[in-house]
């Protein structure tokens, strides 16, 4: 162990040897976080601490396995007992197997996944999108709002429907002894909250607790940790407030910022020696993140050499940007660089299209990490299916995909009825819908479905006739007006991302028709079908991914595209500029040797080719001249549940400025009120 400690730097060693009381290890990017926490685990065991009394919580099974393997490599795996290294959800599962009977439930419960959850909700007969209902139920649960409370407070029709489904769903889970992923944490917390003796017993069982990626914990996870420390305060959390980038999925940066308030007399040890990046890359990262006010503060120090200058690449548009980057990557590979050590990052998934196409054209092997290729995304496949039906109304393969998207009350049974009737008549389904009077369609499929199907058929026929007239530059506007896919997808939980993808496709369509006058719908569909099939090339591949997906990774040569206002940072109501800046910091600190930050003067923005400003982050990082925009940050975002002392619980549906303050539009059970942010608290 002395030799192992000798290999650590001074701050790492101090973090490993500080074992009593609450400890926050503030570990910057590339500073040896995993090495430190695994060595600390080994050090505790080497001191004679019973391994079974050590609990280490992570966010992924992969991270837990890596820690276990690295710790055992240091001390060996022949131990009298084993430490528990697992995810929060795995801990909840183990806990509920022991104590769920306290809630009157059987220990032999079954865990359901997200698909199971949606199938159960679907069985209750609702026209609301299943993803929306599932997300709202999850939000209620994580806000510790019971189904009964949700039903009592709901006033708007949609919320009444969701709260009804929540009640039915939870009753179904209880009756069938099922548990969903949210329950693994929430039921665990309810038992610990309701039975102090159990909380004390479990706390005594785990005398030393360690938590990885603490900046990504949500409110429930932090409450669980406080319960687990009922009998002691030996908790060590490792994280980086500057890499807190998951606020949109519930992570609460205040957990790490106010750790010292949750756990009194906490020590903070900063790991600031960076072993990954060159000095010039770290200087840019430090300058950028220093513009954030809501942070604990640290300054990364390069162990490596000064390195090459960061390149800022300015291009005319996304085609030129992608072509230039593909050329640079090609030259790197030609001179022997490993493609697996090269990556292209983007803030918004819609930006992947141009780089996918450029790399495909240059025959450079690539992999899209943690995302779906542009043309394979559900919303894009929907648009393409619609365009195929418009081009060829007898294309029933495409029709089957989208006949109920947006919702028209057409399930499997209804579709089979239409198909059988069309076969009997010897015509296609679209022709059948146009030929039959509305009352006849209603007789076959029901009133609600019949009316919407007749309108659907008229819309497709109108668009088909328009497509035959030529001059399709404005065709897509009429398409969206009649079909409303953008509107449909905007209401889904990940609607913002999907709408940006739709806008990218609409912009692509408009550009194609503008640049190739006289081009037909068939020619456009043929062209994109060729672009969407990447040759399956052997060998190592260049990675292209979102900044979120890149967290924890590193690359020798890194390109970040889309460095424009509105794209990176993402701007608009509810956007958190400090979280956007943390994303910028994460992106920069993925680079080891060479970093290129790229922006364009024009790009598709909300479906139109627009002139754009280069990102404020380039100026803040000291890489180019430009006005630095400092905006006050709102602590709230759309969708947050909040509490007002008079009006009770409501959901934020809009955010705007009111002088130096922020004004929130809040739906209090059907009544929308405008209230200053300082008068409510987030639940």
C-alpha positions in Angstrom: 0.0 0.0 0.0 2.9 2.4 0.7 4.1 1.9 -2.9 0.5 2.5 -4.2 0.2 5.7 -2.2 3.7 6.8 -3.4 2.4 6.7 -7.0 -0.4 9.3 -6.2 0.1 13.0 -6.3 -0.2 15.0 -3.0 -4.0 15.8 -3.4 -4.9 12.3 -4.5 -3.0 10.9 -1.5 -4.7 13.2 0.9 -8.1 12.3 -0.5 -7.3 8.6 -0.1 -6.1 8.9 3.5 -9.0 11.2 4.7 -11.4 8.5 6.0 -13.4 10.0 8.8 -16.3 12.4 8.4 -17.9 13.8 5.2 -15.5 14.4 2.3 -16.0 16.0 -1.1 -13.4 15.1 -3.6 -13.7 17.8 -6.3 -12.1 16.0 -9.2 -11.5 18.0 -12.4 -11.5 16.5 -15.9 -8.6 14.1 -16.4 -7.3 14.3 -12.8 -7.4 10.6 -12.0 -10.8 10.5 -10.3 -11.3 6.7 -10.7 -7.7 5.9 -9.6 -8.3 8.0 -6.4 -11.6 6.5 -5.4 -10.5 2.9 -6.1 -7.3 3.4 -4.2 -9.4 4.9 -1.3 -11.5 1.7 -1.3 -8.3 -0.5 -1.2 -6.8 1.8 1.6 -9.9 1.3 3.8 -9.7 -2.5 3.5 -5.9 -2.4 4.1 -6.6 -0.5 7.3 -8.7 -3.5 8.5 -12.2 -2.0 7.8 -14.6 -4.9 7.2 -15.2 -4.8 3.4 -18.9 -5.7 3.9 -19.3 -2.3 5.7 -18.2 -0.3 2.7 -20.9 0.8 0.2 -19.8 2.4 -3.1 -22.6 3.8 -5.3 -22.2 4.5 -9.1 -24.5 5.4 -12.0 -23.7 2.5 -14.3 -22.9 -1.2 -13.9 -19.8 -0.7 -16.1 -18.4 1.9 -13.7 -19.1 -0.4 -10.7 -17.3 -3.3 -12.4 -14.3 -1.1 -13.4 -13.9 0.1 -9.8 -14.2 -3.4 -8.4 -11.6 -4.8 -10.8 -9.2 -1.9 -10.2 -9.6 -2.1 -6.4 -9.0 -5.9 -6.3 -6.0 -5.5 -8.6 -4.5 -3.4 -5.9 -5.3 -5.6 -2.9 -6.3 -9.0 -4.3 -9.8 -10.5 -4.2 -9.2 -13.1 -1.4 -11.2 -11.2 1.2 -13.2 -12.4 4.2 -16.2 -10.5 2.9 -17.0 -8.3 -0.1 -17.6 -4.6 -0.4 -20.8 -3.6 -2.1 -20.2 -1.7 -5.4 -23.3 -1.1 -7.3 -25.7 1.4 -8.9 -28.2 3.3 -6.9 -31.0 1.2 -8.5 -29.2 -2.1 -7.7 -28.9 -0.9 -4.1 -32.7 -0.1 -4.1 -33.4 -3.6 -5.4 -31.3 -5.3 -2.7 -32.9 -3.2 0.0 -36.5 -3.9 -1.2 -35.9 -7.6 -1.3 -35.3 -7.3 2.4 -37.8 -4.7 3.5 -40.6 -4.3 0.9 -42.9 -6.3 3.3 -43.0 -3.1 5.4 -45.2 -1.7 2.7 -47.4 -4.8 2.7 -45.8 -6.0 -0.5 -44.3 -9.5 -1.3 -40.5 -9.9 -1.6 -40.9 -11.8 -4.8 -41.8 -8.7 -6.8 -40.9 -8.4 -10.6 -39.1 -5.4 -12.0 -40.6 -4.0 -15.2 -38.7 -2.0 -17.9 -39.8 1.1 -19.8 -41.5 -0.9 -22.6 -43.5 -2.9 -20.0 -44.5 0.4 -18.4 -45.8 1.8 -21.7 -47.7 -1.5 -22.5 -49.4 -1.3 -19.1 -50.4 2.3 -19.6 -51.7 1.5 -23.1 -54.0 -1.2 -21.7 -55.9 1.6 -19.8 -57.1 3.1 -23.1 -55.8 6.6 -23.7 -55.3 8.8 -26.7 -52.4 10.6 -25.0 -48.9 9.8 -26.3 -47.6 7.0 -24.1 -44.1 8.6 -23.7 -45.7 11.8 -22.3 -47.8 9.8 -19.8 -44.9 7.7 -18.8 -42.7 10.7 -18.3 -45.3 12.6 -16.3 -45.9 9.6 -14.0 -42.1 9.4 -13.4 -42.1 13.1 -12.6 -44.9 12.7 -10.1 -43.1 9.8 -8.4 -39.8 11.5 -8.2 -41.5 14.6 -6.7 -43.0 12.2 -4.1 -46.6 13.1 -5.2 -48.9 10.1 -4.7 -51.6 9.2 -7.3 -54.3 10.4 -4.9 -52.6 13.8 -4.5 -52.2 14.0 -8.3 -55.9 13.3 -8.9 -57.0 15.8 -6.3 -54.9 18.6 -7.7 -55.5 18.1 -11.4 -57.9 20.5 -13.1 -56.9 20.6 -16.8 -58.3 17.7 -18.9 -54.9 16.4 -19.9 -53.7 16.4 -16.3 -56.9 14.8 -15.1 -56.3 12.0 -17.7 -52.6 11.6 -16.7 -53.4 11.5 -13.0 -56.2 8.9 -13.6 -53.7 6.8 -15.5 -51.1 7.2 -12.8 -53.7 5.9 -10.2 -54.6 3.0 -12.4 -51.0 2.2 -13.2 -49.9 2.3 -9.6 -52.8 0.1 -8.5 -51.9 -2.3 -11.3 -48.3 -2.5 -10.1 -49.4 -3.2 -6.5 -52.0 -5.8 -7.5 -49.5 -7.7 -9.7 -46.5 -7.2 -7.3 -44.6 -5.2 -10.0 -41.9 -2.5 -9.4 -40.7 0.0 -12.0 -37.2 1.7 -12.0 -38.5 4.8 -10.2 -40.0 2.6 -7.4 -36.6 1.0 -6.7 -35.5 4.4 -5.3 -38.8 5.9 -4.2 -40.1 2.9 -2.3 -36.7 2.5 -0.6 -36.8 6.1 0.5 -40.4 5.8 1.8 -39.4 2.8 4.0 -36.3 4.6 5.3 -38.3 7.8 5.9 -41.2 5.9 7.6 -39.1 3.6 9.8 -36.2 5.3 11.6 -35.1 1.9 13.1 -34.6 0.5 9.7 -32.7 3.6 8.6 -30.5 3.3 11.7 -29.9 -0.4 11.1 -28.9 0.0 7.5 -26.7 3.0 8.3 -24.8 0.9 10.9 -24.4 -1.9 8.3 -22.6 0.4 6.0 -20.1 2.5 8.0 -18.3 3.9 5.0 -20.2 5.2 1.9 -18.6 6.4 -1.3 -20.4 8.0 -4.3 -19.1 8.4 -7.8 -20.3 11.2 -10.2 -22.0 12.9 -7.3 -22.8 16.0 -9.5 -25.3 13.7 -11.4 -27.4 12.8 -8.3 -31.0 13.9 -8.2 -33.1 14.9 -5.1 -34.3 11.4 -4.3 -30.7 10.0 -4.5 -29.4 12.7 -2.2 -32.2 12.1 0.3 -31.3 8.4 0.3 -27.7 9.2 1.1 -28.7 11.3 4.1 -30.8 8.4 5.4 -27.9 6.0 4.9 -25.8 8.4 7.1 -28.3 8.2 10.0 -25.7 6.7 12.4 -22.5 8.2 11.1 -21.1 10.9 8.7 -18.5 8.8 6.9 -19.5 9.7 3.4 -17.1 10.4 0.6 -18.5 11.8 -2.7 -16.5 12.3 -5.8 -17.6 14.7 -8.6 -17.1 17.8 -10.6 -19.6 20.7 -10.4 -18.1 21.9 -13.7 -19.2 18.7 -15.4 -22.8 18.7 -14.2 -24.6 18.5 -17.5 -27.8 16.4 -16.8 -30.1 19.0 -15.3 -32.6 18.2 -18.0 -33.1 14.7 -16.7 -33.3 15.6 -13.0 -29.7 15.9 -11.8 -29.5 18.7 -9.2 -26.2 20.6 -9.2 -27.1 22.0 -5.8 -26.3 18.6 -4.2 -22.6 19.1 -4.9 -22.6 22.9 -4.4 -24.2 22.6 -1.0 -22.7 19.3 0.2 -21.3 21.1 3.2 -24.9 22.1 4.2 -26.3 18.6 3.9 -23.3 17.1 5.7 -21.8 19.5 8.3 -18.0 19.9 8.8 -17.4 18.5 5.4 -13.8 18.7 4.0 -13.2 19.6 0.3 -10.1 18.3 -1.5 -9.6 19.5 -5.1 -7.9 17.3 -7.7 -6.5 19.9 -10.2 -3.6 18.2 -11.9 -4.7 17.2 -15.3 -2.9 14.3 -17.0 -4.9 14.3 -20.3 -4.7 17.5 -22.2 -2.0 19.9 -23.3 -1.6 23.3 -21.5 -3.2 25.3 -24.3 -6.3 23.2 -24.3 -6.7 23.5 -20.5 -6.1 27.2 -20.6 -9.1 27.6 -22.9 -11.2 25.3 -20.7 -10.3 27.2 -17.5 -11.1 30.6 -19.1 -14.5 29.4 -20.3 -15.7 27.8 -17.1 -14.6 30.8 -15.0 -17.5 32.7 -16.5 -19.9 30.5 -14.5 -20.8 32.0 -11.1 -22.6 29.0 -9.6 -19.5 26.8 -8.9 -17.2 25.8 -6.2 -14.1 26.8 -8.2 -10.9 25.1 -9.2 -8.2 25.6 -11.8 -7.0 22.7 -13.9 -3.2 22.5 -14.1 -1.5 20.8 -17.1 1.1 18.1 -16.3 1.7 17.7 -20.0 3.5 20.1 -22.5 2.2 23.3 -23.9 1.0 21.7 -27.1 -0.4 23.0 -30.4 -2.7 26.1 -30.7 -6.4 25.4 -30.8 -7.8 25.9 -34.3 -11.0 27.9 -34.8 -12.4 26.9 -38.1 -14.8 29.4 -39.9 -16.9 28.1 -42.8 -19.6 29.3 -45.1 -22.2 26.7 -44.2 -22.5 23.1 -42.9 -21.6 21.5 -46.2 -18.3 23.3 -46.3 -17.7 22.7 -42.6 -18.2 19.0 -42.9 -16.1 18.7 -46.1 -13.2 20.5 -44.5 -13.3 18.4 -41.4 -13.6 15.2 -43.4 -10.5 16.3 -45.4 -8.6 17.0 -42.2 -9.6 13.6 -40.7 -8.6 11.9 -44.0 -5.1 13.5 -43.8 -4.7 12.4 -40.2 -5.6 8.8 -41.1 -3.3 8.9 -44.2 -0.3 9.7 -42.0 -1.0 6.8 -39.7 -3.2 8.2 -37.0 -5.6 5.7 -35.4 -9.2 6.5 -36.4 -10.4 5.3 -33.0 -8.5 8.3 -31.5 -10.4 10.9 -33.6 -13.8 12.2 -32.8 -16.3 14.8 -33.9 -18.7 16.3 -31.3 -21.9 18.3 -31.6 -24.3 19.8 -29.1 -27.5 19.0 -31.1 -28.0 15.6 -32.7 -29.5 17.2 -35.9 -26.0 18.5 -36.7 -24.8 14.9 -37.3 -26.4 14.7 -40.7 -23.8 16.9 -42.6 -20.8 15.2 -41.0 -22.3 11.7 -41.5 -22.7 12.5 -45.2 -19.2 14.1 -45.6 -17.5 11.1 -44.0 -19.5 8.6 -46.0 -18.6 10.5 -49.2 -14.9 10.5 -48.3 -15.1 6.8 -47.5 -13.9 7.4 -43.9 -15.2 4.7 -41.5 -17.2 6.1 -38.6 -19.5 5.2 -35.8 -22.3 7.3 -34.4 -22.0 6.8 -30.6 -24.9 6.9 -28.3 -27.4 8.1 -30.9 -29.2 7.0 -34.0 -28.1 8.0 -37.5 -30.0 11.0 -38.8 -32.0 9.2 -41.4 -32.8 6.3 -39.0 -34.4 8.5 -36.4 -38.1 7.8 -35.9 -39.3 11.3 -36.8 -37.2 11.4 -39.9 -38.4 8.0 -41.0 -41.9 9.2 -40.5 -41.4 12.2 -42.8 -39.8 10.0 -45.4 -42.7 7.5 -45.2 -45.2 10.4 -45.7 -43.3 11.7 -48.7 -43.2 8.2 -50.2 -47.0 7.9 -49.8 -47.4 11.3 -51.4 -45.2 10.3 -54.3 -46.9 6.9 -54.5 -50.3 6.6 -52.8 -50.2 2.8 -53.3 -47.1 2.4 -51.0 -48.9 0.5 -48.2 -45.6 -0.4 -46.4 -45.0 3.3 -45.7 -48.7 3.9 -45.0 -48.8 1.3 -42.3 -46.0 3.1 -40.5 -47.7 6.5 -40.3 -51.4 6.1 -40.7 -51.7 6.6 -36.9 -49.0 9.2 -36.5 -50.2 11.7 -35.4 -52.9 9.8 -33.5 -56.0 9.0 -35.6 -57.4 6.1 -33.5 -56.1 3.5 -36.0 -54.8 0.5 -34.2 -54.0 -3.0 -35.5 -57.6 -4.1 -35.7 -58.8 -1.0 -37.5 -55.9 -1.2 -40.0 -56.8 -4.9 -40.8 -60.4 -3.9 -41.4 -59.3 -1.3 -43.9 -56.9 -3.7 -45.5 -59.5 -6.4 -45.9 -62.0 -4.0 -47.4 -59.5 -2.6 -49.8 -58.5 -6.2 -50.9 -62.2 -6.9 -51.5 -62.6 -3.8 -53.6 -59.4 -4.5 -55.5 -57.9 -1.1 -54.7 -55.4 0.4 -52.3 -56.2 1.7 -48.8 -55.6 5.4 -49.8 -57.8 5.0 -52.9 -60.5 3.3 -50.7 -60.4 6.2 -48.2 -60.9 8.7 -51.0 -63.6 6.7 -52.8 -65.8 5.8 -49.8 -68.1 8.5 -48.3 -67.2 9.5 -44.7 -70.3 7.7 -43.3 -69.2 4.4 -44.9 -65.7 4.7 -43.4 -67.3 5.6 -40.0 -69.4 2.4 -40.2 -66.3 0.3 -40.8 -63.8 1.8 -38.3 -65.9 4.0 -35.9 -66.9 7.7 -35.8 -63.6 9.1 -34.4 -61.3 7.2 -36.6 -63.5 7.6 -39.7 -63.5 11.4 -39.6 -59.8 11.7 -39.0 -59.0 9.1 -41.8 -61.1 11.0 -44.3 -59.3 14.2 -43.5 -55.9 12.3 -43.7 -56.8 11.0 -47.2 -57.8 14.4 -48.5 -54.5 15.9 -47.2 -52.4 13.2 -48.9 -54.3 13.6 -52.1 -53.9 17.4 -52.0 -50.1 17.0 -51.4 -49.9 14.4 -54.2 -51.5 16.8 -56.7 -49.2 19.6 -55.5 -46.1 17.4 -55.9 -47.0 16.8 -59.6 -47.2 20.6 -60.3 -43.4 21.2 -60.0 -41.7 24.1 -58.1 -41.6 22.3 -54.7 -39.7 24.9 -52.8 -42.7 25.8 -50.6 -44.1 22.3 -50.6 -42.8 21.4 -47.2 -44.7 24.4 -45.6 -47.9 23.0 -46.9 -46.9 19.5 -45.8 -46.4 20.6 -42.2 -49.6 22.6 -42.2 -51.7 19.6 -43.3 -49.9 16.8 -41.5 -48.5 18.5 -38.4 -45.6 16.2 -37.6 -43.6 19.0 -36.0 -46.6 19.9 -33.7 -47.1 16.2 -32.9 -43.5 15.5 -31.9 -43.1 18.8 -30.0 -45.4 17.4 -27.2 -43.2 14.3 -26.6 -40.7 14.3 -23.6 -37.8 14.7 -26.0 -39.8 16.9 -28.3 -37.2 19.8 -28.5 -34.5 17.5 -29.9 -37.0 15.8 -32.3 -38.3 19.1 -33.6 -34.7 20.3 -34.3 -34.2 17.1 -36.3 -37.4 17.7 -38.3 -36.3 21.3 -38.9 -33.0 20.1 -40.2 -34.8 17.8 -42.6 -37.2 20.5 -43.7 -34.3 22.8 -44.3 -32.5 20.1 -46.3 -35.7 19.6 -48.5 -36.0 23.4 -49.2 -32.3 23.7 -50.1 -32.5 20.7 -52.4 -35.5 22.2 -54.3 -34.0 25.7 -54.4 -30.7 24.5 -55.8 -32.1 21.9 -58.2 -35.0 23.7 -59.8 -37.4 21.2 -61.4 -36.3 18.3 -59.2 -39.2 15.9 -58.4 -40.2 14.3 -55.1 -39.1 10.9 -56.5 -35.6 12.3 -57.3 -35.3 13.8 -53.8 -36.3 10.5 -52.2 -33.9 8.5 -54.3 -31.0 10.9 -53.4 -31.5 10.6 -49.6 -32.0 6.8 -49.8 -28.4 6.7 -51.2 -27.1 9.0 -48.5 -28.6 7.2 -45.7 -26.8 3.9 -46.4 -23.2 4.0 -45.1 -20.9 1.4 -46.6 -20.0 -1.2 -44.0 -16.2 -0.7 -43.9 -13.9 -2.8 -41.8 -11.3 -1.5 -39.4 -11.3 1.1 -36.7 -13.7 4.0 -36.9 -13.9 7.7 -36.2 -16.4 8.5 -33.5 -19.1 11.1 -34.0 -21.3 11.8 -31.0 -23.1 14.4 -28.9 -21.2 16.2 -26.2 -23.4 14.5 -23.6 -22.3 11.1 -24.9 -18.6 12.0 -24.8 -18.5 12.6 -21.1 -15.8 10.4 -19.5 -14.0 9.8 -22.9 -10.8 11.2 -24.4 -9.5 11.6 -28.0 -6.1 12.5 -29.4 -7.7 14.7 -32.2 -11.0 16.3 -31.5 -13.4 18.4 -33.6 -16.4 20.3 -32.2 -18.9 21.5 -34.8 -21.8 23.9 -34.5 -20.1 26.6 -32.4 -22.8 29.2 -33.0 -25.3 31.0 -30.9 -28.5 29.0 -30.8 -26.7 25.7 -31.3 -23.9 25.8 -28.8 -24.9 27.4 -26.5 -28.5 26.3 -27.0 -30.6 29.5 -26.2 -34.2 30.3 -25.6 -36.8 30.0 -22.8 -35.8 27.6 -20.1 -32.2 27.1 -21.3 -29.6 27.2 -18.6 -26.6 29.1 -19.9 -24.4 27.9 -17.1 -25.2 24.2 -17.9 -24.5 25.0 -21.6 -21.1 26.4 -20.5 -20.4 23.3 -18.5 -21.1 21.3 -21.7 -18.6 23.5 -23.5 -16.1 22.8 -20.8 -16.7 19.0 -21.0 -16.3 19.2 -24.8 -12.9 21.0 -24.7 -11.5 18.7 -22.0 -12.1 15.6 -24.1 -9.2 16.7 -26.3 -5.7 15.4 -25.6 -3.4 16.8 -28.3 -5.3 18.8 -30.9 -8.6 20.6 -30.7 -10.6 22.3 -33.5 -13.7 24.3 -32.8 -15.8 25.0 -35.8 -18.5 27.5 -36.6 -20.4 28.5 -39.8 -21.9 31.7 -41.0 -25.1 30.1 -42.2 -27.0 27.0 -41.2 -30.5 25.6 -41.0 -32.1 27.2 -38.0 -35.7 26.3 -37.3 -36.0 24.9 -40.8 -34.7 28.0 -42.6 -31.2 28.8 -43.7 -30.2 31.7 -41.4 -27.2 33.9 -40.7 -25.7 33.0 -37.3 -23.3 34.6 -34.8 -20.3 32.6 -33.6 -20.7 31.2 -30.2 -20.0 33.4 -27.2 -17.9 30.5 -25.8 -15.2 31.1 -28.4 -14.7 34.6 -27.0 -15.0 33.5 -23.4 -12.4 30.9 -23.9 -10.0 33.6 -25.3 -9.9 32.1 -28.8 -11.3 35.0 -30.8 -12.5 38.5 -30.3 -16.1 39.3 -29.7 -18.5 40.6 -27.2 -18.9 38.4 -24.1 -22.5 37.9 -23.3 -23.2 37.4 -19.6 -26.7 36.4 -18.8 -28.4 35.9 -15.5 -29.4 32.3 -15.1 -32.9 31.1 -14.2 -32.9 28.3 -11.5 -36.1 27.0 -13.2 -36.9 25.3 -16.5 -40.1 24.3 -18.3 -41.6 21.2 -16.7 -40.3 21.8 -13.2 -42.8 21.2 -10.4 -42.8 24.2 -8.0 -44.6 25.1 -4.7 -46.1 28.5 -3.8 -47.1 29.2 -0.2 -50.7 30.3 -1.3 -51.4 28.5 -4.6 -49.8 25.2 -3.8 -48.1 22.9 -6.3 -47.9 23.8 -10.0 -45.8 23.1 -13.1 -43.7 25.7 -14.9 -44.9 26.1 -18.5 -43.0 29.2 -19.5 -40.1 31.5 -18.4 -39.5 35.2 -19.3 -37.5 38.1 -18.0 -38.9 40.8 -15.7 -36.2 43.3 -15.3 -33.4 41.7 -13.2 -35.8 38.9 -12.2 -37.3 35.9 -14.0 -41.1 35.6 -14.4 -42.6 32.1 -14.5 -45.9 31.0 -16.1 -47.1 28.3 -13.7 -50.0 25.9 -14.2 -51.7 25.4 -10.8 -54.1 22.5 -11.5 -55.6 24.3 -14.5 -55.2 27.9 -13.5 -52.1 29.6 -15.1 -50.5 32.4 -13.1 -47.5 34.7 -13.8 -45.3 34.7 -10.7 -41.8 36.0 -10.0 -39.3 33.1 -9.6 -38.2 34.3 -6.1 -41.7 33.6 -4.8 -41.7 29.8 -5.5 -39.4 26.9 -4.7 -38.7 23.9 -6.8 -39.9 20.5 -5.5 
